[in-house]
Amino acid sequence: MPGVLFLILFLGIAGWIVGKGVSQFVSNERSPERAEPVAVVRKIEDCWLDPGTNVMQTTLMIVFDLETGEIRCTVPARIYREIPEGVCGTLTHQGTRFRQFDFDGRTVSK
């Protein structure tokens, strides 16, 4: 009986994670592409051990401060390194998808 409960719990959590990802994808697809003035508030490096492969995984995010609140964009390592904290510029994004950031006469794009 404990095995059945574990399986139900595991499938429930897995379903919630997949549902959340699909929901974010649909939300981004429905969002228009926008260019807005922003400030880079902070950069986040989230590391975890993938239990399936025993390999350390890292997610890199940049938090931008918009007039309407904050937005977190997951970015590749190259973009994460090129954009410093504290700078102001223009962020082009579609929902939480990073497209481009213009600051100090530079352009960093995906």
C-alpha positions in Angstrom: 0.0 0.0 0.0 2.8 2.6 0.7 4.1 1.9 -2.8 0.8 2.9 -4.3 0.6 6.1 -2.3 4.2 7.0 -3.3 3.3 6.4 -7.0 0.2 8.6 -6.7 2.2 11.3 -5.0 5.0 11.1 -7.6 2.6 11.2 -10.5 0.7 14.1 -9.0 3.9 16.2 -8.5 5.2 15.3 -12.0 1.8 16.3 -13.5 1.9 19.6 -11.6 5.4 20.4 -12.9 4.5 19.5 -16.5 1.2 21.5 -16.2 3.1 24.6 -14.8 5.6 24.4 -17.7 2.8 24.1 -20.3 0.9 27.0 -18.7 4.0 29.2 -18.9 4.7 28.2 -22.5 1.1 29.1 -23.5 1.2 32.3 -21.6 4.4 33.3 -23.4 3.0 32.4 -26.8 -0.1 34.6 -26.2 2.1 37.6 -25.0 3.1 40.2 -27.5 6.7 41.0 -28.0 7.5 44.2 -26.1 10.4 46.6 -25.7 10.4 48.3 -22.3 12.8 50.4 -20.2 14.2 48.3 -17.3 16.9 48.0 -14.7 18.7 44.8 -14.0 17.9 44.1 -10.4 19.8 40.8 -9.8 21.2 37.7 -11.4 20.3 34.2 -10.1 22.2 31.0 -10.5 20.1 28.1 -9.4 22.0 24.7 -9.2 20.7 21.3 -8.5 21.7 17.6 -8.9 19.7 15.8 -11.6 18.8 12.5 -9.9 18.3 10.7 -13.2 21.8 11.4 -14.5 23.7 12.4 -11.3 24.8 15.5 -13.2 24.8 19.0 -11.7 22.3 21.3 -13.6 22.3 25.1 -13.5 19.5 27.5 -14.4 20.6 31.1 -15.0 18.1 33.9 -14.6 18.2 37.7 -14.8 15.6 39.7 -12.9 14.6 42.9 -14.6 12.6 45.7 -12.9 9.8 46.9 -15.2 7.4 49.8 -14.4 4.7 47.1 -13.8 6.9 44.9 -11.6 9.6 42.4 -11.9 10.2 39.8 -14.6 12.6 36.8 -14.4 14.1 35.6 -17.7 16.0 32.3 -18.0 19.0 33.0 -20.2 22.0 31.1 -21.6 25.4 31.5 -20.0 26.7 33.8 -22.7 23.9 36.3 -22.0 24.2 35.9 -18.2 27.9 36.8 -18.4 27.4 39.8 -20.8 24.7 41.7 -18.8 25.9 43.2 -15.5 23.8 43.8 -12.5 22.6 47.4 -11.9 22.5 48.6 -15.5 19.5 50.2 -17.1 18.4 49.7 -20.7 15.7 48.4 -23.0 14.5 44.8 -22.7 12.8 43.2 -25.6 10.8 40.2 -24.3 7.8 38.0 -25.0 6.3 37.1 -21.7 9.2 35.7 -19.7 11.2 34.9 -22.9 14.3 37.0 -23.3 14.8 38.4 -26.8 17.3 41.3 -26.5 18.7 43.8 -24.1 20.1 47.2 -25.2 22.3 49.1 -22.7 25.2 51.6 -22.8 25.3 51.4 -26.6 25.5 47.6 -26.6 23.0 45.0 -27.7 22.9 41.5 -26.3 20.5 39.2 -28.1 19.6 35.6 -28.1 
